[in-house]
Amino acid sequence: MMVVFLNRAAVWCFAVLALALPLSIARAETLVGTNIDSRVIVGMSVKTNAAQELLPDGWTTVPFPRGPLKGANLLVSFVDGVLMVDADRKPLSPSSRRAVILLGLAKEEAGDAFRIFVMRSYTTEPENDPYGVNTSAEVMRTAALTGPANGGRQSTDNWTMATPEGELAMTLAYTTGTRSWSASEAKSYSAANPEFFRIYRYDSLTDLVMSKALERPLSGEFSLQSSVPELAGVFDGSEQVMAILDIPVRVREVFLP
């Protein structure tokens, strides 16, 4: 396995995730914590009305316009948080979590602003709910990485998110490629309270598993299925996977404005 800094795919990836989310040069921010996690981000193209139903009034769903996520109007982020600390670097209680988070890019109907919204969060830690979109869930993960010390490795990753109403299951198996280590910065807004946002600054180790926009095929297998009633419009059989990003390590600082 090789690690490089800022390859072209990674630069596009993080530029897209920060699209239209400018941060003020004169920063007056409060650090609220830091977390270390691994995650898999699946960029999907779903029916416009299904994505729109997850957004607040006054905002219209739009697909990501460029980069590896081009064409995706919904991101499904599988998050395995291994350590969460407060601003003083003291572990939170609990200090770890798992979550399946739905995000989307939207344009202001009455203006020109673009925002990334956190629309749903199915989490093992529902009481920590800054965005007001949490649903309590059991989230289970089984992952393995095998193969030579040098070169591609075989990665398998199985997730199951369960609520009393239904389940969502994801399976990913692929051969790792050349990973990149990159820094980025973004804002994420609440779909429940559109004026609330948090600022993230993070470093990530990323493997671009597949991207239709970049004509990068998947070197393995992938499946994503859901029986969660409120997501029936999203997962109705017409959805398409536009990109998959495997992020084994992300170190992220969280700020409030």
Buried (B, 14 or more C-beta within 10 A) or exposed (E): BEEEEEBEBBBBBBEBBBBBBEBEEEEEBEBBBBBBBBBBBBBBBBBEEBBBEBBBEEBEBBBBBEBBBBBBBBBBBBBBBEEBBEEEEEEBEEEBBBBBBBBBBBBEEEEEBBBBBBBBBBBBBBEBBBBEBBBEBBBEBEBEEEEEEEEBBBBBBBBBBBBEEBBBBBBBBBBBBBBBBBEBBBBBBBBBEBEBBBBBBBEBBBBBBBBBBBEBEBBBEBEBEBBBEBBEBBBEEEBEBBBBBBBBBBBBBBBEE
